[in-house]
Amino acid sequence: MNGETVAGQAAVQPAPRRKRSGIADFWAQYRRRPYGLVGLVMLAMYIAVALAAPLLTPYDPRKTEFFLADRLAAPIWARFIIPRFRNAPPTSRYTIHPDQWKVERQERASLSFEEAGDRGETAVIRFEPSVEGGGGARSELSWKVHYGFNPPNTFEGKVTYRVEAPPDGMTRLSLVIVDPEGKEYDIWGTAVYGEQDWTTAALDSRDLQMKTRLNMTIFDDPAKVIFSTKGDYRLVLKASSESPSAEAKLFLAPAKFNILGILHGLLGADHMGADLWAQLVYGARISLIIGISAAVIGVALGTTIGIISGFLGGPVDEFLMRVADVFLSVPTLPVLIILSAFLGKNMWNIVLLVAAFSWMGSSRVVRSQTLSLKERAFVEAAKAAGASDAYIMVVHILPNVLPLVVANMVLMMPVAILYEASLSFLGLGDPRIPTWGRMLQNARAFGAFTELAWWWLVPPGLAITLLSLSFTFIGNTVNEVLNPRYRERS
Amino acid sequence: MGAVATSEQAAGAWTGDVVLRVVDLVKHFPIRRGLIQSLRGGPVPAVRAVDGISFDVRKGEIFGVVGESGCGKTTMGRTILRLIEPQSGHIFFEGRDLLALPSNEMKRLRRKMQIVFQDPYESMNPRLNVYRIISEPLRIQGVVKDGHEAVDLVSQALVDVEMTPPEEYIYRYPHELSGGQRQRIAVARALVLNPDFIVADEPVSMLDVSIRGEILNLMLRLAKEKGVTFVYITHDLATARHICDRIGVMYLGKMVEEGNTEDIVKFPLHPYTRALLNAVLIPDPSKRGLQSVMAGEVPNPVNPPSGCRLHPRCPVMKGICREKEPEIIEREGGHKVACHFA
């Protein structure tokens, strides 16, 4: 303690000793708590998933990517654990390029290929002019596909064509599926009088048009009937023309044929055939953004109000705390429902609303801490130096309530996430963004419960639960480390 | 309480070397009543922490305020610096009435008056380092801007409190310092603005006996070398006798005796002062006696006893003490006492 001797040593001691950083100290204590680490690992996984969402799934649920599979398609891996999915079909998509057509039969017709501008290569069938009494010209093209699964529920296709013919010409076009046993199913047909520019005909096994063409009732399912056996199927395009005055030409662009799977992707598909895994992965982003921002805004608001209320006291305190009481006693969810209906379905509206109803708890906690802090001598010392109230609140009170605030904030996040999920579940969420609440809402509204589509129901529910759990673990651990007084509580 | 003095009257007999004059200072803390009680009406009960106190402090002296716990001495110290607003009375600092000053002038005047608190573990924000703690008054007062301009001033203050070399301590945090070092930091903080006047509120009562002497000697040295005026608040008459030039003895919000340390210690006039002196441990055990140590507890300051406030505990109590409150009267040599039988 003596001046001279210590001054002598100072030459030997090079740098002034610095305090061990608060974060290192905090981490040293945090890492000893298993629940905290579990929560942190879980949260890290969520964040990784949220960040890597575009890498984890080829689909973007913010775009309308429907009919990737059949409605309520189960996950691919369901075939290994559920007998009825053992041989269920995944989605098969085929694009039939013009040169893949095999010529089955040609009468007074010829096939050639031609570049047709932006449509790429097209197949061109030329029909000779029909002669009196001799009938028209015809052509049959076929394309073979192997099908080795149980019957699918749905198939669909697209045929894109153009007709160049004199006005008195009539061109017919039809599509027939020939099953391995040779049975023919005439699934689509059209007749063109004269000329027709590029047209895309969409065919779908669920359409009534196809069912009537096949002489089925609306309750029958063409896909099940047609693809009932395994083996090589042929898709036959039959074209014919009767064009007395001049030659007719039929142009064919690449056609599409899809058998929508009963199994799809990692988590199956929803009622629109959209990918559920993509929704789950992108939902992590939204949930984290909403949870974190609502909690940060709410707790920041609560901290400000708490400090002002506690420090200024008197009528200000009385007023702010009565406001907090009002907010506390109002049932939050009904008010959120009404307000979000008024303000419109927007993610940030929900964030602000949730924040507006989640500041009271932290303001009470901060206020009580402030009440004790403002009696501490260092506050009086600052006053004695002439400090203003604002200075004391910012420099002396705020840093000392921060540990409390941090724990509060982490514990607020699951609440915000659950509120958002509740609102979305009730259909009050933003319909443009994929959230877990909206997944559950869709699952409820579009038959996942009645058809027991567990792959649609369980993952979002589990994701919300586990994320909330990880935040709770982290929050409680932070609380234990930073606020030893609350140790007994958790 | 005496006659209510106006500003001019109270400031009247102003002699040149008086730095601080306190006149009829009153601070009552009202007690919160329940709804029913407050509906019943009647006067609001209050803790009469400071109940009409007057004294002068001269330039460069150490004025001790001595009393038992709960006698209002700490409240008085804070009221002098307007950390607590008093009910009534006047506080003249260098001739100006602090209670009449607007807040911006009061803020400027705070450069000249500082306080050292009792508990060195409480009086520092644990999240600030020594540099920030000591330079805080400079920043608040706008002497320096934020940043590291104040390093020289802070280092000088550390040297003044014998914490050398300053760079050894300047970036430490309070929890890395011992109690004595913390209290030196508290003194350095009070000194950094070069004040004329410091209220030291029991600066050594939380410290080990071995360190007390160092802090007290530090105060003595500052008073001598820098001409800093101290009001030294303590419950320990022994330390007060060691460093103070003059001593005021407080009991239940009243000043009962005031005078030069010599007079107070050698010729105590008030029975309470005598009791306090008897309570001081005497190094020689053979000379110790237990006679006339005051009986009982300090009465509740909400309902102080009638007449002389000491009478329930006083060894020389007579009938008059119960009815009439004694005025504080000056005896020879500025020695004042408030007792019917002194």
Interface residues (C-beta under 8 A of the other chain):
Chain A: M1 G3 V6 A7 A10 Q13 P16 R17 R18 K19 R376 A377 F378 E380 A381 A382 K383 A384 A385 G386 A387 Y391 V395 H396 P399 N400
Chain B: R78 L81 L83 M106 K107 R108 R110 R111 M113 Q114 I115 F117 Q118 D119 E122 S123 M124 N125 P126 R127 L128 N129 E136 P137 I140 Q141 E162 T164 P165 E167 E168 Y169 I170 Y171 R172 Y173 E176 A186 R189 L193 E214
